[in-house]
Amino acid sequence: MDKRFLKEKIKKNWKSGITVSFVSLPLSISLAVAAGATPLMGVITAVWAGLAASVLGGSNYNIVGPTGALSGILVVYALSYGVAILPFLAILSGLFILLVYILRFERYIIFIPSSVIHGFTLGVAFIIALGQLNFSLGITGIAQHERLIANIGETFLNLERTNLAALMLFAVSFVFLLVWRRFFVKIPGVIIVAPFGMLLGYLSQGGDIAINLQTLFSRFGDISGKLWALPQAGLFLNKDIFIGAMTIALVAILETLLSAKIADGMSKTKHNTRKEVLGVGVANIASGIFGGIPATAALARTALNIKSGADHKMSAAISSVSIVVISLVLLPFFKYLPLATVAAILVFTAVQMVEKKHFLHLYKHDKSALFLSLLVAAITVVEDPIAGILVGATIALLIFANNMSRADTEITLNKDKQLIKRINSAQLLKTKDHGDVLVYRFAGQLTYVNAQSHLNNIGRINGETKTVILSFRNLFFLDVDGINSINEMVSILEGKGKRVMLSAINGLVAKPLKKEGWFMRLHEKEMVFASTQEALEKC
């Protein structure tokens, strides 16, 4: 990387990097606490995992650090084995990720259509926004539950404890961010909102103003310290830890590649999946070595990175370095940032994540895909983001298999050596006159998925047709079931007294067909032709 290129990328990405760092720091601290770790372990993770991923990763936009998807898994291990086990889990899960990279298994982990991605994004946006209710209302000291819906219910039961000052600060900050973005696109509004919020938080904590605002310090206590610490856990393994590390590795890969795929859609770019898996693997090892916790790409921070103008991995690197600067130099001031301001920034980010045009497009062109998107969003919010993705991907796969099982093909009907009609398979049953010569063209693939549909089509050819030509010109793949189905088609047609011809057998399917006895029989009877036109001339 030459100096000129480096200078240009720093110039283009410093704003987005600093913007992300202001959001990453409080998020990393709170997510670490949710995982049963210390606040400082979250900062360490954001710095070292984020820096490693920015250097080795394959996405120009992914921001790697602590995430909510991992917190629910990690807290169980922190309670069972102590907080010192978390860096060891980070190293072990990183090694598993590198094993996936070496074996190239990442291609089997994620296969998700855009409708599921949009639904997941919508669901995550709701989770981010609704998760800020307590911060935005200034409600403290209420019971916390594992499920988002339960926490929302708990908040509504305690609405009388709303802090009007916090609510006002949240509302003003959020509206400011919306208005500022409309008129000043190039300068992130968070750079103005955060210092203003810190000033109010400082004055509130010192009793200089007659309002009470909950800040990072009042909620999490002292968050300063060294940004490195050697893992203290002994290098021991048992079945529980082994399974936990594998689970963390799979979730980390899934979340990272999903975030990268969503970032591709937002930025109209393409990430390198192989490098991204390598990057998140090394990131987890680096995090664990320096005393951090397992990490993965964070969709909200990645979306903020894109929305803030990032165009290169330099933004993520700058973000990590900025967190170091904030932690070592500005943390005495940053700790006064009100949680209501943090909530405004996160809700603003959530609003920006929702791409209305995608849902309008689905509504116009594919309402079933829109329904799937909304279902994924609902499951993501009510149950779990991973559950939303898995259910959505499974349903999408079933829909895909159902669509693939339909043998749509072109059929031409001929009579007295003249073309009388072109139809598709759906029109075959409705068409009374099939002519005396029918050409049935296979297309794409003939496999166990759609073989029965083709057999059903062949069975619908009426008795007036004397000759059926099976054209293979556009058939590019056959499996064993497909080959057997052709044999069955030939048997059905010959059983009805029809002459069967084969035409335009391309090189991709010729080899397996020539091994079949029924094919050689037709070849010996001179019923196999180089082209469909040649076969028609022999009728």
C-alpha positions in Angstrom: 0.0 0.0 0.0 1.7 3.2 -1.2 1.8 6.4 0.9 -0.4 8.3 -1.6 -3.1 5.7 -1.5 -2.9 5.4 2.3 -3.2 9.2 2.7 -6.3 9.3 0.4 -8.0 6.5 2.3 -7.4 8.1 5.7 -8.8 11.4 4.3 -11.9 9.7 3.0 -12.6 7.5 6.1 -11.5 9.4 9.2 -15.0 10.8 9.8 -16.8 7.5 9.5 -14.1 5.8 11.7 -14.4 8.3 14.5 -18.2 8.3 14.3 -18.3 4.5 14.6 -15.8 4.7 17.5 -18.2 6.9 19.5 -20.9 4.3 19.1 -18.6 1.3 19.5 -17.3 2.3 22.9 -20.5 2.4 24.9 -21.9 -0.6 22.9 -18.8 -2.7 23.6 -18.9 -1.8 27.3 -22.6 -2.7 27.7 -22.4 -5.9 25.6 -19.4 -7.0 27.6 -21.4 -6.5 30.8 -24.3 -8.4 29.3 -21.9 -11.3 28.5 -20.8 -11.4 32.1 -17.4 -9.8 31.4 -15.9 -6.6 32.7 -16.5 -3.3 30.8 -12.8 -3.1 30.0 -12.9 -6.5 28.3 -15.4 -5.1 25.9 -13.1 -2.2 25.1 -10.2 -4.5 24.6 -12.3 -6.6 22.2 -13.4 -3.6 20.1 -9.8 -2.5 19.8 -7.9 -5.7 19.0 -10.6 -7.7 17.3 -11.6 -4.7 15.3 -8.0 -3.9 14.3 -7.2 -7.5 13.3 -10.4 -7.8 11.2 -9.8 -4.5 9.5 -6.3 -5.6 8.3 -7.1 -9.2 7.3 -10.9 -9.1 6.6 -12.5 -9.2 3.1 -15.2 -6.6 3.7 -14.5 -2.9 3.4 -17.3 -2.1 5.8 -17.6 -4.7 8.6 -17.0 -3.5 12.1 -16.0 -6.4 14.4 -16.4 -6.3 18.2 -18.7 -7.6 21.0 -22.3 -8.3 19.8 -25.6 -9.2 21.3 -25.7 -12.5 19.4 -22.8 -13.8 21.4 -23.6 -12.2 24.8 -26.4 -14.7 25.5 -24.0 -17.6 25.0 -21.0 -16.1 26.8 -22.9 -15.2 30.0 -23.6 -18.9 30.7 -19.9 -19.7 30.6 -18.9 -16.7 32.6 -21.3 -17.8 35.4 -20.2 -21.4 35.2 -16.4 -21.0 34.9 -15.7 -17.4 35.8 -15.0 -14.4 33.7 -11.4 -15.6 33.0 -12.8 -18.4 30.7 -14.0 -15.8 28.1 -10.6 -14.9 26.6 -9.8 -18.6 26.3 -13.2 -19.2 24.5 -12.2 -16.4 22.1 -8.9 -18.1 21.3 -10.5 -21.5 20.9 -13.4 -20.3 18.8 -10.9 -18.3 16.6 -9.0 -21.6 16.0 -12.3 -23.3 15.0 -13.0 -20.5 12.6 -9.5 -20.9 11.0 -10.3 -24.6 10.6 -13.4 -23.7 8.7 -11.3 -21.4 6.6 -8.7 -24.0 5.8 -11.4 -26.6 4.9 -13.4 -24.0 2.9 -16.6 -24.9 4.8 -17.8 -21.3 4.8 -19.6 -21.9 1.5 -22.0 -24.3 3.3 -22.7 -22.1 6.3 -24.6 -19.3 4.5 -27.0 -19.3 1.6 -29.6 -16.7 2.2 -31.9 -14.8 -0.4 -32.3 -11.1 -0.3 -35.9 -11.3 1.0 -34.6 -13.0 4.2 -31.7 -10.5 4.5 -34.1 -7.5 4.3 -36.4 -9.1 6.9 -33.4 -9.7 9.2 -32.3 -6.1 8.8 -35.8 -4.9 9.6 -35.9 -7.1 12.7 -32.5 -6.0 13.9 -33.5 -2.4 13.4 -36.5 -2.9 15.7 -34.3 -4.7 18.2 -31.9 -1.8 18.3 -34.6 0.8 18.5 -36.8 -1.0 21.1 -33.8 -2.0 23.1 -33.2 1.7 23.9 -36.5 2.3 25.6 -35.0 2.3 29.2 -32.2 4.6 28.2 -34.4 7.0 26.3 -37.0 7.2 29.1 -34.3 7.4 31.8 -35.8 4.4 33.7 -33.4 2.6 35.9 -33.3 -0.2 38.4 -36.0 -2.5 36.8 -35.7 -6.2 36.3 -34.0 -7.4 33.1 -35.1 -10.5 31.1 -33.6 -12.6 28.4 -36.3 -11.7 25.8 -36.8 -8.3 24.3 -40.6 -8.5 24.5 -40.4 -9.2 28.2 -38.1 -6.2 28.7 -40.5 -4.0 26.8 -43.3 -5.2 29.0 -41.3 -4.5 32.1 -40.6 -1.0 30.8 -44.3 -0.2 30.2 -45.1 -1.5 33.7 -42.7 1.2 35.1 -43.5 4.2 32.9 -44.3 6.2 36.0 -40.5 6.2 36.7 -39.8 8.1 33.4 -37.1 10.7 33.7 -38.5 13.7 31.7 -35.0 15.2 31.4 -33.7 12.1 29.8 -36.7 11.8 27.5 -36.3 15.4 26.4 -32.6 14.9 25.8 -33.3 11.8 23.7 -36.0 13.5 21.7 -33.9 16.6 21.0 -30.8 14.6 20.1 -32.8 12.2 17.8 -34.6 15.0 16.0 -31.3 16.9 15.7 -29.7 13.9 14.0 -32.5 13.5 11.6 -32.6 17.2 10.6 -28.8 17.5 10.5 -28.5 14.5 8.1 -31.0 16.1 5.8 -29.0 19.3 5.4 -25.4 18.3 6.2 -24.8 14.9 4.8 -20.9 15.0 4.8 -20.6 15.8 8.5 -22.0 13.1 10.9 -24.3 14.7 13.4 -23.1 12.3 16.1 -19.8 14.3 16.3 -21.9 17.2 17.6 -24.5 15.4 19.6 -21.9 13.3 21.6 -19.8 16.3 23.0 -23.0 18.2 23.8 -24.4 15.2 25.7 -21.1 14.7 27.5 -21.2 18.4 28.7 -24.8 17.9 30.0 -23.8 14.6 31.7 -20.8 16.2 33.4 -22.9 19.1 34.7 -25.6 16.7 35.8 -23.1 14.5 37.7 -21.6 17.5 39.4 -24.9 18.9 40.5 -24.3 22.1 38.4 -27.7 21.7 36.7 -31.0 20.6 38.3 -31.5 17.5 36.2 -30.5 13.9 36.8 -29.1 12.0 33.8 -27.8 8.5 33.8 -24.3 8.3 32.2 -21.9 5.6 31.3 -20.1 6.2 34.6 -23.2 6.1 36.8 -24.3 2.8 35.1 -21.0 0.9 34.6 -18.7 2.6 37.1 -15.0 3.1 36.4 -14.2 1.9 32.9 -10.6 2.8 32.7 -7.5 0.6 32.7 -4.9 -1.1 30.4 -6.1 -2.2 27.0 -4.3 -5.5 27.2 -4.2 -8.3 29.8 -3.0 -11.9 29.4 -5.7 -14.6 29.7 -5.8 -16.1 33.2 -7.7 -19.2 32.4 -5.9 -22.5 32.4 -5.7 -24.2 29.0 -8.1 -27.0 29.8 -10.9 -28.5 27.7 -14.0 -30.4 28.5 -17.0 -31.2 26.4 -19.0 -28.2 27.5 -16.3 -25.7 26.6 -15.5 -27.5 23.3 -19.2 -27.3 22.2 -19.4 -23.7 23.4 -16.4 -22.7 21.3 -17.8 -24.4 18.2 -21.1 -22.7 18.7 -19.4 -19.3 19.1 -17.4 -20.0 16.0 -20.5 -20.8 13.9 -22.4 -17.8 15.2 -19.4 -15.6 14.6 -19.0 -16.8 11.0 -22.8 -16.5 10.3 -23.1 -13.0 11.8 -20.0 -11.8 10.0 -20.9 -13.1 6.6 -24.5 -11.8 7.0 -23.3 -8.4 8.0 -20.9 -8.4 5.0 -23.7 -9.5 2.7 -26.0 -6.8 4.0 -23.2 -4.3 3.7 -22.8 -5.3 0.1 -26.5 -4.6 -0.6 -26.2 -1.2 1.1 -23.0 -0.2 -0.6 -23.4 -1.9 -4.0 -20.1 -3.7 -3.5 -18.9 -7.3 -3.1 -16.9 -8.6 -0.2 -14.3 -11.5 -0.2 -15.9 -14.3 1.8 -12.7 -16.2 2.2 -10.8 -13.3 3.6 -13.6 -12.3 5.8 -13.7 -15.7 7.5 -9.9 -15.5 7.9 -10.3 -12.0 9.4 -12.9 -12.9 12.0 -10.9 -16.0 13.0 -7.7 -14.0 13.6 -9.8 -11.3 15.3 -11.1 -13.7 17.9 -7.6 -15.1 18.6 -6.2 -11.5 18.9 -9.1 -10.5 21.2 -8.5 -13.5 23.5 -4.7 -13.1 23.6 -5.1 -9.5 24.9 -7.8 -10.4 27.4 -10.9 -9.7 25.4 -14.0 -11.8 24.6 -15.3 -13.5 21.5 -16.3 -11.1 18.7 -18.1 -11.0 15.4 -19.2 -8.3 12.9 -21.8 -6.0 14.3 -24.5 -5.1 11.8 -25.6 -1.9 13.5 -22.1 -0.5 13.7 -21.4 -1.7 10.1 -24.5 0.0 8.9 -23.4 3.2 10.7 -20.0 2.9 9.1 -21.6 2.8 5.7 -24.1 5.6 6.4 -21.2 7.7 7.7 -19.4 7.6 4.4 -16.9 4.8 4.7 -15.5 3.3 1.5 -12.5 1.2 2.7 -11.3 -1.0 5.6 -9.3 2.0 6.7 -12.5 3.2 8.4 -12.6 0.2 10.7 -8.9 0.5 11.5 -9.4 4.2 12.3 -12.3 3.3 14.5 -10.2 0.9 16.6 -7.4 3.4 16.9 -10.0 6.1 17.9 -11.3 3.8 20.6 -7.7 3.6 22.0 -7.4 7.4 22.0 -10.8 7.9 23.6 -10.0 5.2 26.2 -6.6 6.5 27.1 -7.1 10.2 26.7 -10.7 11.2 26.6 -12.4 8.5 28.8 -12.5 10.8 31.8 -14.9 13.0 29.7 -16.5 10.3 27.6 -17.7 8.5 30.7 -20.2 11.4 31.2 -22.0 10.6 27.9 -25.7 10.3 28.9 -27.3 7.0 28.0 -30.2 9.0 26.5 -27.8 10.4 23.9 -26.5 6.9 23.2 -30.1 5.8 22.7 -30.7 8.7 20.3 -27.7 7.7 18.2 -28.7 4.0 18.1 -32.3 4.7 17.2 -31.2 7.0 14.5 -28.9 4.2 13.2 -31.8 1.8 13.3 -34.0 4.1 11.2 -31.3 4.5 8.7 -31.0 0.7 8.4 -34.5 0.2 7.1 -34.5 0.5 3.3 -38.1 1.2 2.3 -37.5 0.8 -1.4 -36.6 -2.9 -0.9 -40.0 -3.6 0.7 -41.9 -1.6 -1.9 -40.1 -3.6 -4.6 -41.1 -6.9 -3.0 -44.6 -5.7 -2.6 -44.8 -4.9 -6.4 -43.1 -8.0 -7.7 -43.2 -10.8 -5.1 -45.7 -10.6 -2.2 -44.7 -14.1 -1.0 -41.1 -12.8 -0.6 -42.5 -9.8 1.2 -44.4 -12.0 3.6 -41.2 -14.1 4.2 -39.3 -10.8 5.0 -41.9 -9.8 7.5 -42.0 -13.2 9.1 -38.2 -13.2 9.5 -38.4 -9.7 11.0 -41.1 -10.9 13.5 -39.1 -14.0 14.5 -36.0 -11.9 14.8 -37.7 -9.5 17.2 -39.8 -11.9 19.2 -37.5 -14.9 19.4 -33.9 -14.4 18.3 -31.9 -13.0 15.3 -30.3 -16.3 14.6 -33.6 -18.1 14.8 -35.1 -15.5 12.3 -32.3 -16.2 9.8 -32.5 -20.0 10.2 -36.3 -20.1 9.9 -36.2 -17.7 6.9 -33.4 -19.6 5.1 -35.2 -22.9 5.7 -38.5 -21.6 4.3 -36.8 -19.9 1.4 -35.1 -23.2 0.6 -38.4 -25.0 0.6 -39.9 -22.4 -1.6 -37.0 -22.7 -4.0 -37.2 -26.5 -4.0 -41.0 -26.2 -4.8 -40.4 -23.8 -7.6 -37.6 -26.0 -9.0 -39.9 -29.0 -9.0 -42.1 -27.4 -11.6 -41.0 -28.5 -15.0 -41.7 -25.4 -17.0 -40.6 -26.0 -20.6 -41.4 -25.0 -24.2 -43.6 -27.4 -26.2 -44.2 -26.9 -29.9 -47.1 -28.6 -31.6 -46.9 -29.5 -35.3 -49.4 -30.8 -37.8 -48.9 -31.8 -41.4 -45.3 -30.5 -41.1 -46.5 -27.1 -40.1 -46.0 -25.4 -36.7 -49.5 -24.8 -35.2 -48.7 -23.6 -31.7 -46.1 -22.9 -29.0 -47.2 -23.6 -25.4 -45.7 -24.3 -22.0 -46.3 -27.2 -19.7 -49.1 -25.4 -17.8 -51.0 -25.0 -21.1 -50.5 -28.6 -22.2 -53.6 -30.0 -20.4 -55.8 -27.1 -21.5 -54.8 -27.5 -25.2 -57.0 -30.0 -27.0 -55.1 -30.4 -30.3 -51.6 -31.6 -29.7 -50.9 -32.1 -33.4 -49.4 -35.2 -34.9 -45.8 -34.3 -34.0 -45.0 -32.8 -30.5 -41.6 -31.4 -29.6 -40.9 -31.4 -25.9 -37.8 -29.3 -24.9 -36.0 -29.9 -21.6 -34.2 -26.9 -20.1 -31.7 -26.4 -17.3 -31.6 -29.5 -15.1 -33.4 -32.8 -15.0 -33.0 -34.2 -11.5 -34.9 -35.9 -8.7 -36.4 -32.5 -7.9 -38.3 -32.0 -11.1 -38.3 -35.4 -12.8 -41.8 -36.3 -11.6 -43.2 -33.0 -13.0 -41.7 -33.8 -16.4 -43.3 -37.3 -16.2 -46.7 -35.8 -15.5 -46.3 -33.5 -18.5 -45.4 -36.5 -20.8 -48.4 -38.4 -19.5 -50.7 -35.5 -20.6 -49.9 -35.9 -24.3 -53.1 -37.0 -26.0 -53.6 -40.0 -28.2 -53.8 -38.1 -31.5 -50.1 -37.3 -31.4 -48.1 -39.9 -33.4 -44.5 -38.7 -32.8 -42.9 -37.1 -29.7 -39.4 -35.5 -30.1 -37.5 -35.1 -26.8 -35.1 -32.2 -27.3 -32.0 -31.9 -25.1 -30.5 -28.8 -26.6 -30.9 -26.7 -23.4 -30.5 -29.4 -20.9 -27.2 -29.0 -19.0 -27.3 -31.4 -16.1 -28.7 -34.9 -15.4 -28.6 -37.0 -12.3 -29.4 -40.7 -12.0 -33.1 -39.9 -11.3 -33.2 -37.7 -14.3 -31.8 -40.4 -16.5 -34.2 -43.0 -15.1 -37.1 -40.6 -15.7 -36.2 -40.3 -19.4 -36.3 -44.1 -19.7 -39.7 -44.0 -18.0 -40.9 -41.3 -20.4 -39.8 -43.3 -23.4 -41.6 -46.4 -22.0 -44.8 -44.5 -21.4 -44.9 -43.0 -24.9 -44.0 -46.2 -26.6 -46.6 -48.0 -24.5 -49.2 -45.6 -26.0 -48.0 -46.5 -29.5 -46.1 -43.3 -30.2 -42.8 -43.0 -32.0 -40.1 -41.4 -29.8 -37.2 -39.4 -31.2 -34.3 -37.8 -29.3 -32.7 -34.6 -30.7 -29.9 -32.1 -30.0 -28.1 -34.1 -27.3 -25.3 -31.8 -26.2 -21.9 -32.9 -24.9 -22.8 -32.2 -21.2 -25.5 -35.0 -21.1 -24.4 -37.3 -24.0 -21.9 -39.3 -21.9 -24.3 -40.6 -19.3 -27.0 -41.2 -21.8 -24.8 -43.3 -24.0 -24.4 -45.8 -21.1 -28.1 -46.5 -21.1 -29.5 -49.6 -23.0 -32.7 -47.8 -24.0 -30.7 -44.9 -25.5 -28.6 -47.3 -27.6 -31.7 -49.1 -28.7 -33.2 -45.8 -30.0 -29.8 -45.0 -31.6 -29.7 -48.3 -33.5 -33.3 -47.6 -34.7 -32.0 -44.2 -36.1 -34.2 -42.3 -33.7 -31.4 -40.0 -32.4 -30.8 -36.8 -34.3 -28.2 -34.0 -34.2 -30.9 -31.3 -34.3 -34.7 -31.0 -33.8 -35.1 -29.7 -37.3 -33.5 -32.9 -38.7 -35.9 -35.0 -36.6 -38.9 -33.0 -37.9 -37.8 -33.6 -41.5 -37.9 -37.4 -40.8 -41.4 -37.3 -39.5 
